[in-house]
Amino acid sequence: MTSRRRILAVCLFFVSGNIFSNPNYIFYYTCKTFGSGVFQNFNGSAYYMRSSCRYYLTHFTHDNFECSIIVQRDKDSLLMSRVEIIINGLITVLEAKSITVKSESISLPYDQTYLQIFDYGVYKRLMSKLIPLTVTWNNVTGGIETLWVELEQELKPDTTGLCSSNGSQGISNRKNMALTFQNEITTHL
């Protein structure tokens, strides 16, 4: 990653954040992760985690629709090699050079009954039509460098994963979450 991109990523990290989007004060909760391994969860706490294991960035329900975002970083770099966005059973996979929905490669813009995926400046953006969720990411050579998850709803106690702002979960439990998830996958294979 060039120094200009790093500076841009750091500036965006500090400048962007939770904002009020309209006069009705709908609050957007934002979770971010960068190619540097830095995470910022929904309540704004930042931390670092280096792992090539698959882990839940977030998991929650909204009006009986279940959503999971699962991330896996590359072993040799901190770039994300694979991101799975599962909304009510619909699986969207983001990789360095491809996007698949229901195991089929798509081109942008993509408009489906449950979601839209389109170019958003230098970024790509997925917007769910079922739940108040937006995922924005930036592809670079070798992987996905940045990923933002925005929720337009109050956070619920069932929100889990690294983005979770549940104070009772604790950082040590978050670090163990990747290992637990990896063990669950291995057990079911």
C-alpha positions, 0 to 999 in steps of 0.5 A: 500500500502506498503512503498516499493511500495509507494517509487517505485511509487514516484521514477517512478513518478519523473524518468519517464516522457516525453521522446524522443523515437527515432532519429526522436524526436517523443514526447510522452505526458504522463499523470499519476495517482497513488493510492495516488490520485496524477495526473500529466497531459500532461504538467507535472503539478501535483495535487491531487484529491480525488473523487469516482465519475466517471471522464474523465482522457482524451478525444481527437480525432485523424484522426476522431477517438474519444478516452475517458478514464474514471476513477472511484476510490473506495469509501474506498481507492484511488485505481481505481476500474474501468477504461473505455477506449473507442476508436472509440466506442470500450469499454475496461473496466479495473477492479481489477481482470478482463479486458473486451472488448465489454463486454466479459472477455478476457485473455492475451495476447489479439490481436484484429483488433483495439488493443493489450493488454498484460503483460508488466513486472509487468504491463499490457499494451493496445496499440491502432492500430487506434490511437497513444495511449498506456495505462499502468497500475498496478493491486494490491489487491483491484484495479488499483494502477497506470495508465499511458496514453501516446500519440504519437502526438501533443496535440490538443485544443480539448484534455480535461479531467484531463490530459489536458494541456490547460492552459485556462481550469484551475484547478478549472474547472478540479475539477468541471469536475467530478461533471459535469460528474456525473450529466450528467450520473444521468440525462441520467439514 
